[in-house]
Amino acid sequence: MKLFFLLQIDWSKLSPDSLFGGQVLERVPAGLSLLYIVGVGILLGFLTLTFLDNFRKTRFLFEFDLPKDVRKRLTQTLANRSIRQWQCVFILLALSVFGFQAYWTYFAGDVNEQFQSLAYKDLRARRTTAANLRGWMFDRSGQLGSSLAYYRAGKSGDIQRAYALEKELAHLLGTERGTPGLERTLFLRNADPMPEAWDVLTTIKDTQEDRDVRITIDRDLQAYIAAQLDGRKGSIVVLDPQNGDILAMFSNPSYNLAEANDLDSYLKLEANRRDKPLLNRSTREFYIPGSTFKLFTVIAAFRAARQNAVFPSYPDGFRPTRGSLPIVDATQKRVGMNVSGACSGGCQPKDITTAFKVSSNQYFAQLAIALGRERIHETAELMGIAGVETPGEALMSRFFPSILNTSTPAIANALAPQRSTIVTGKDISAFDIGLEGMGQGYAGQMTPLQMAMITAVAGNMEGKLMKPRIEADQPPAMFSQVLSPQQAAAVRQIMATVTEEPGGTGTVIAGRLAGTGIRTGGKTGTAEKETPLYDEKTGQLRTVKKKRRNASGEWEEYDAPVMFTRSDSWFITIAPLERPRLAIAVVVEGGGYGSRTAAPIAANVILKARELGLLGDQYKPKAAPQKPQQRRR
């Protein structure tokens, strides 16, 4: 009977290999590696003691009575001095070599963008990726049906990586080439392909480790905003102002992830200078924000206690200095030094609320000059905008990974936006400051993400700027305290006049939300931008022959790009007004007036968010009552 029970035992489960998670073979070389390190440490210790021992000044009794200058000339002293010098040279060379190796081994993957973009060529990285399947990526719901990246069986039975929104999430997910995205960074921390020897020796690895991740994107909302930009160039960014969640973010033109996996197709995408499909316009394209930037000026005014300022409106425009060009409202036309047309909202003095509602350029130019460059600079830095001294500095490209709330530097660097800039140096004129206050001139370096963050400050109940986050399990983090809760509430009421009161430039949004009970606040914007002209059929840059002097002073012909002026359509908004859960920035290149193109898109996004339950339970659509079934007789 005992023999029968012994035969029923699965002895393989009691082997050391099974008891320690199948890591016995891994621990033997790990232990030997540690022994080697200890041995090298002991050797280095003896070398250090020998090195220090060389600094002893005397070794023989007869040396004690010798003069110092004589001891310096002794053969032993000269030899020791030479040895010490070469030891120092050797130590510096060794530190340089090991430091170089340590940088590329431990730090380059997180901080060096060029290293990250070329990592796909590293055969070791490709083998590691092939040996460690990535987990599934879910949207904010965490539901299996809302997965964004997953595995499926191919026709030949092989396992293939698949994506639910190949085009809609291309810029966020990234490809195996170029700048890495979420696919190459979110799962890097979970794969753990190269653990330290001590971890291998002392830790029993859980072979059932959960590598799935959940991000803050709402899958349905992401697909919807992509459809809203179908056939248009531009960007839509949707944030939750209370915690910084990126609910949706899309840049168009986009590309298909399957295309980018093929080298030839990827090179074609990269060579498309007209549409720039690989460029994430949401985070890495600068736009002139136009009147939407007046929200920034309003926030700066509250911080400086200038929110009660009243300024006049002039029929012939506001002139910051005698003899300067006039700054006019959108309802006025400027031809040289002459102005025609009526002021926005009439040519009477205006307060900040009225000026914001009718979008008075004259008012916000005067307000910005009254605030001064120091106040503008201070508010800009709190918003994540770099205040620079000169226009040349504003054009210098720089990324801003620290604005993002991520678990690792690699994720922050992969998604890092271009940092928006504003010139606040002492050499700019009052006219320049006035243009900045209304969103023109040296304030023309704003990304859609930056404008969404400015909007989110007003939407946050405590007046904070929360760091945008993409990882759903990452705790919320504040970037800065911009306003007090009372000031933020007052700014929201000012924004509401644009969308809810007669004469507001964004009342179209209230019409679209009629009957829903959703209150909003917002700001329209229209910005003209000089841009190169491309041929619609060939996609080639149009050029014209011009002449210029070369280095030797002789005239030569060259091909200059043909430029044209496009009008970008802007709208920023928060909803619902009493406790905003959405901060939206919409820009459509060449879309014209913000009230005609961008504002209706933003209204549609709010309605879709309501349908998805993103505005809170009170705004969820009520299910239609079911008709009672008639009984059959």
Buried (B, 14 or more C-beta within 10 A) or exposed (E): EEEEEEEEEEEEEEEEEEEBBBBEEBBEEBBEBBEEEEEEEEEEEEEEEEBEEEEEEEEEEEBEEBEEEEBEEBEEBEEBEEEEEEBEEEEEEEEEEEEEEEEEEEEBBBBBBEBBBEBBEEEEBEEBBEEBEBBBBBBBBBEEEBBBBBBEEEEEEEEEBBBBBBBBBBBBBBBBBBBBBBBBBBBBEBBEEEEEBEEBBEBEBEEEEEBBBBBBBBBBBBBBBBEBBEEBBBBBBBBBBBBBBBBBBBBBBBBBBBBBEEEEBBEEBBEBEBBBBBBBBBBBBBBBBBBBBBBBBBBBBBBBEBBEBEBEBBEBBBBBEEEBBBBBBBBBEBEEEEBEBEBBBEBEEBBBBBBBBBBBBBBBBBBBBBBBBEBBBBBBBBBBBBBBBEBEBBEEEEBBBBBBBBBBBBBBBBBBBBBBBBBBBEEBEBBBBBBBBBBBBBBBBBBBBBBBBBBBBBBBBEBBBBBBBBBBEBEBBBBBEBBEEEBBBBBBEBBBBBBBEEEBBBBBBBEBBEEBEBBBBBBBBBBEBEBBBBEEEEEEBBEEEEEEEEEEEEEEEEEEEEEEEBBBBBBBBBBBBEBBBBBBBBBBBBBBBBBBBBBBBBBBBBBBBBBBEBBEEEBEEEEEEEEEEEEEE
